[in-house]
Amino acid sequence: MAKDPVCGMEVQEETAAGKSEYEGQTYYFCAPGCKAAFDKEPEKYLSGDDHSGHHHH
């Protein structure tokens, strides 16, 4: 299982709605919207700021 970095959901790699590679890591997403959000500003989701959930700042 992989964790969607945007919403924190557990995602199955085989059935993930999307995936992105960033700095040598592969991230999987539960929905295309999560992938789009990650692709737009990956740093925001990987900053170790662990407020999971669909929060819009």
N, CA, C and O atoms as CSV, one atom per row, in Angstrom:
chain,resi,resn,atom,element,x,y,z
A,1,MET,N,N,0.843,-1.198,0.000
A,1,MET,CA,C,0.000,0.000,0.000
A,1,MET,C,C,0.882,1.254,0.000
A,1,MET,O,O,1.994,1.265,0.528
A,2,ALA,N,N,0.350,2.280,-0.600
A,2,ALA,CA,C,1.060,3.554,-0.627
A,2,ALA,C,C,0.131,4.585,-0.009
A,2,ALA,O,O,-1.082,4.390,0.059
A,3,LYS,N,N,0.722,5.682,0.438
A,3,LYS,CA,C,-0.113,6.727,1.039
A,3,LYS,C,C,-0.208,7.909,0.089
A,3,LYS,O,O,0.804,8.431,-0.378
A,4,ASP,N,N,-1.423,8.317,-0.185
A,4,ASP,CA,C,-1.639,9.491,-1.023
A,4,ASP,C,C,-1.091,10.689,-0.234
A,4,ASP,O,O,-1.599,10.991,0.846
A,5,PRO,N,N,-0.061,11.376,-0.757
A,5,PRO,CA,C,0.541,12.475,0.007
A,5,PRO,C,C,-0.380,13.684,0.148
A,5,PRO,O,O,-0.164,14.532,1.013
A,6,VAL,N,N,-1.395,13.765,-0.691
A,6,VAL,CA,C,-2.285,14.923,-0.652
A,6,VAL,C,C,-3.356,14.768,0.420
A,6,VAL,O,O,-3.549,15.659,1.248
A,7,CYS,N,N,-4.054,13.626,0.400
A,7,CYS,CA,C,-5.169,13.475,1.353
A,7,CYS,C,C,-4.881,12.477,2.465
A,7,CYS,O,O,-5.656,12.360,3.414
A,8,GLY,N,N,-3.751,11.746,2.350
A,8,GLY,CA,C,-3.391,10.822,3.417
A,8,GLY,C,C,-4.064,9.462,3.340
A,8,GLY,O,O,-3.874,8.630,4.227
A,9,MET,N,N,-4.844,9.223,2.300
A,9,MET,CA,C,-5.511,7.932,2.155
A,9,MET,C,C,-4.529,6.838,1.768
A,9,MET,O,O,-3.519,7.097,1.114
A,10,GLU,N,N,-4.838,5.610,2.180
A,10,GLU,CA,C,-4.029,4.477,1.747
A,10,GLU,C,C,-4.501,4.119,0.344
A,10,GLU,O,O,-5.700,3.973,0.103
A,11,VAL,N,N,-3.565,3.979,-0.569
A,11,VAL,CA,C,-3.914,3.684,-1.955
A,11,VAL,C,C,-3.191,2.431,-2.399
A,11,VAL,O,O,-2.016,2.234,-2.088
A,12,GLN,N,N,-3.895,1.588,-3.125
A,12,GLN,CA,C,-3.293,0.385,-3.669
A,12,GLN,C,C,-2.550,0.779,-4.957
A,12,GLN,O,O,-3.146,1.365,-5.860
A,13,GLU,N,N,-1.261,0.462,-5.040
A,13,GLU,CA,C,-0.474,0.882,-6.199
A,13,GLU,C,C,-1.116,0.469,-7.521
A,13,GLU,O,O,-1.146,1.251,-8.471
A,14,GLU,N,N,-1.634,-0.769,-7.582
A,14,GLU,CA,C,-2.179,-1.286,-8.838
A,14,GLU,C,C,-3.440,-0.554,-9.275
A,14,GLU,O,O,-3.726,-0.461,-10.469
A,15,THR,N,N,-4.192,-0.037,-8.312
A,15,THR,CA,C,-5.469,0.585,-8.660
A,15,THR,C,C,-5.470,2.089,-8.452
A,15,THR,O,O,-6.520,2.729,-8.527
A,16,ALA,N,N,-4.307,2.653,-8.194
A,16,ALA,CA,C,-4.233,4.096,-7.954
A,16,ALA,C,C,-4.745,4.869,-9.163
A,16,ALA,O,O,-4.529,4.468,-10.307
A,17,ALA,N,N,-5.425,5.983,-8.899
A,17,ALA,CA,C,-5.979,6.801,-9.978
A,17,ALA,C,C,-4.875,7.549,-10.715
A,17,ALA,O,O,-5.052,7.981,-11.854
A,18,GLY,N,N,-3.731,7.697,-10.046
A,18,GLY,CA,C,-2.631,8.393,-10.695
A,18,GLY,C,C,-1.362,8.197,-9.905
A,18,GLY,O,O,-1.395,7.802,-8.739
A,19,LYS,N,N,-0.234,8.479,-10.550
A,19,LYS,CA,C,1.021,8.433,-9.816
A,19,LYS,C,C,1.967,9.456,-10.394
A,19,LYS,O,O,1.913,9.776,-11.581
A,20,SER,N,N,2.837,9.965,-9.541
A,20,SER,CA,C,3.814,10.962,-9.962
A,20,SER,C,C,5.159,10.590,-9.377
A,20,SER,O,O,5.248,10.005,-8.297
A,21,GLU,N,N,6.200,10.937,-10.106
A,21,GLU,CA,C,7.534,10.741,-9.566
A,21,GLU,C,C,8.056,12.109,-9.198
A,21,GLU,O,O,7.901,13.076,-9.944
A,22,TYR,N,N,8.673,12.174,-8.043
A,22,TYR,CA,C,9.233,13.441,-7.582
A,22,TYR,C,C,10.489,13.134,-6.798
A,22,TYR,O,O,10.458,12.384,-5.823
A,23,GLU,N,N,11.600,13.720,-7.230
A,23,GLU,CA,C,12.887,13.504,-6.572
A,23,GLU,C,C,13.168,12.037,-6.317
A,23,GLU,O,O,13.602,11.662,-5.229
A,24,GLY,N,N,12.919,11.204,-7.325
A,24,GLY,CA,C,13.262,9.791,-7.224
A,24,GLY,C,C,12.265,8.926,-6.475
A,24,GLY,O,O,12.438,7.710,-6.393
A,25,GLN,N,N,11.228,9.537,-5.931
A,25,GLN,CA,C,10.199,8.776,-5.208
A,25,GLN,C,C,8.961,8.712,-6.077
A,25,GLN,O,O,8.678,9.641,-6.833
A,26,THR,N,N,8.220,7.617,-5.972
A,26,THR,CA,C,6.965,7.532,-6.697
A,26,THR,C,C,5.834,7.676,-5.700
A,26,THR,O,O,5.820,7.013,-4.664
A,27,TYR,N,N,4.896,8.535,-6.011
A,27,TYR,CA,C,3.747,8.776,-5.144
A,27,TYR,C,C,2.493,8.346,-5.872
A,27,TYR,O,O,2.367,8.535,-7.082
A,28,TYR,N,N,1.557,7.760,-5.120
A,28,TYR,CA,C,0.319,7.271,-5.710
A,28,TYR,C,C,-0.852,8.063,-5.161
A,28,TYR,O,O,-0.833,8.527,-4.021
A,29,PHE,N,N,-1.886,8.210,-6.006
A,29,PHE,CA,C,-3.018,9.052,-5.635
A,29,PHE,C,C,-4.348,8.347,-5.764
A,29,PHE,O,O,-4.539,7.506,-6.643
A,30,CYS,N,N,-5.280,8.702,-4.866
A,30,CYS,CA,C,-6.588,8.062,-4.847
A,30,CYS,C,C,-7.488,8.637,-5.920
A,30,CYS,O,O,-8.465,8.001,-6.316
A,31,ALA,N,N,-7.173,9.837,-6.398
A,31,ALA,CA,C,-8.029,10.498,-7.380
A,31,ALA,C,C,-7.187,11.432,-8.246
A,31,ALA,O,O,-6.148,11.927,-7.809
A,32,PRO,N,N,-7.642,11.670,-9.477
A,32,PRO,CA,C,-6.884,12.561,-10.370
A,32,PRO,C,C,-6.680,13.948,-9.773
A,32,PRO,O,O,-5.664,14.595,-10.025
A,33,GLY,N,N,-7.641,14.399,-8.987
A,33,GLY,CA,C,-7.521,15.721,-8.376
A,33,GLY,C,C,-6.346,15.792,-7.416
A,33,GLY,O,O,-5.680,16.822,-7.315
A,34,CYS,N,N,-6.092,14.689,-6.705
A,34,CYS,CA,C,-4.969,14.658,-5.766
A,34,CYS,C,C,-3.654,14.727,-6.533
A,34,CYS,O,O,-2.731,15.434,-6.127
A,35,LYS,N,N,-3.568,13.993,-7.643
A,35,LYS,CA,C,-2.355,14.028,-8.444
A,35,LYS,C,C,-2.127,15.433,-8.990
A,35,LYS,O,O,-1.002,15.933,-8.979
A,36,ALA,N,N,-3.191,16.067,-9.465
A,36,ALA,CA,C,-3.065,17.416,-10.024
A,36,ALA,C,C,-2.573,18.389,-8.953
A,36,ALA,O,O,-1.713,19.230,-9.214
A,37,ALA,N,N,-3.126,18.266,-7.750
A,37,ALA,CA,C,-2.728,19.157,-6.664
A,37,ALA,C,C,-1.264,18.934,-6.311
A,37,ALA,O,O,-0.522,19.888,-6.077
A,38,PHE,N,N,-0.852,17.668,-6.274
A,38,PHE,CA,C,0.536,17.345,-5.949
A,38,PHE,C,C,1.476,17.865,-7.026
A,38,PHE,O,O,2.511,18.461,-6.726
A,39,ASP,N,N,1.105,17.632,-8.297
A,39,ASP,CA,C,1.959,18.065,-9.401
A,39,ASP,C,C,2.139,19.581,-9.393
A,39,ASP,O,O,3.192,20.091,-9.778
A,40,LYS,N,N,1.113,20.292,-8.955
A,40,LYS,CA,C,1.159,21.743,-8.938
A,40,LYS,C,C,2.099,22.265,-7.858
A,40,LYS,O,O,2.870,23.192,-8.105
A,41,GLU,N,N,2.043,21.678,-6.655
A,41,GLU,CA,C,2.942,22.130,-5.591
A,41,GLU,C,C,3.348,21.003,-4.669
A,41,GLU,O,O,2.894,20.929,-3.527
A,42,PRO,N,N,4.213,20.115,-5.169
A,42,PRO,CA,C,4.628,18.945,-4.372
A,42,PRO,C,C,5.237,19.312,-3.021
A,42,PRO,O,O,5.022,18.609,-2.033
A,43,GLU,N,N,5.985,20.394,-2.973
A,43,GLU,CA,C,6.640,20.784,-1.719
A,43,GLU,C,C,5.634,20.974,-0.598
A,43,GLU,O,O,5.912,20.667,0.561
A,44,LYS,N,N,4.466,21.482,-0.955
A,44,LYS,CA,C,3.435,21.761,0.036
A,44,LYS,C,C,3.018,20.479,0.757
A,44,LYS,O,O,2.734,20.485,1.955
A,45,TYR,N,N,2.987,19.370,-0.010
A,45,TYR,CA,C,2.529,18.114,0.584
A,45,TYR,C,C,3.646,17.290,1.210
A,45,TYR,O,O,3.384,16.361,1.973
A,46,LEU,N,N,4.893,17.632,0.887
A,46,LEU,CA,C,6.005,16.832,1.403
A,46,LEU,C,C,6.809,17.568,2.457
A,46,LEU,O,O,7.876,17.106,2.862
A,47,SER,N,N,6.311,18.701,2.902
A,47,SER,CA,C,7.083,19.505,3.839
A,47,SER,C,C,7.111,18.934,5.247
A,47,SER,O,O,7.695,19.534,6.149
A,48,GLY,N,N,6.482,17.771,5.443
A,48,GLY,CA,C,6.485,17.172,6.767
A,48,GLY,C,C,5.406,17.812,7.625
A,48,GLY,O,O,5.313,17.561,8.827
A,49,ASP,N,N,4.598,18.638,6.987
A,49,ASP,CA,C,3.490,19.319,7.626
A,49,ASP,C,C,2.338,18.323,7.645
A,49,ASP,O,O,1.517,18.319,6.728
A,50,ASP,N,N,2.261,17.490,8.659
A,50,ASP,CA,C,1.330,16.380,8.571
A,50,ASP,C,C,-0.112,16.696,8.947
A,50,ASP,O,O,-0.637,16.183,9.935
A,51,HIS,N,N,-0.735,17.539,8.152
A,51,HIS,CA,C,-2.161,17.791,8.369
A,51,HIS,C,C,-2.858,17.092,7.228
A,51,HIS,O,O,-3.168,17.726,6.219
A,52,SER,N,N,-3.116,15.795,7.358
A,52,SER,CA,C,-3.717,15.087,6.255
A,52,SER,C,C,-5.191,15.423,6.136
A,52,SER,O,O,-5.829,15.849,7.099
A,53,GLY,N,N,-5.716,15.226,4.946
A,53,GLY,CA,C,-7.098,15.554,4.675
A,53,GLY,C,C,-7.137,16.566,3.554
A,53,GLY,O,O,-6.126,17.190,3.234
A,54,HIS,N,N,-8.287,16.726,2.964
A,54,HIS,CA,C,-8.413,17.672,1.857
A,54,HIS,C,C,-8.595,19.068,2.421
A,54,HIS,O,O,-9.710,19.586,2.470
A,55,HIS,N,N,-7.492,19.677,2.848
A,55,HIS,CA,C,-7.565,21.019,3.406
A,55,HIS,C,C,-7.093,22.000,2.370
A,55,HIS,O,O,-6.114,21.750,1.667
A,56,HIS,N,N,-7.773,23.103,2.272
A,56,HIS,CA,C,-7.345,24.138,1.334
A,56,HIS,C,C,-6.986,25.351,2.166
A,56,HIS,O,O,-7.827,25.930,2.854
A,57,HIS,N,N,-5.711,25.724,2.087
A,57,HIS,CA,C,-5.245,26.846,2.893
A,57,HIS,C,C,-5.492,28.148,2.166
A,57,HIS,O,O,-5.165,29.216,2.683
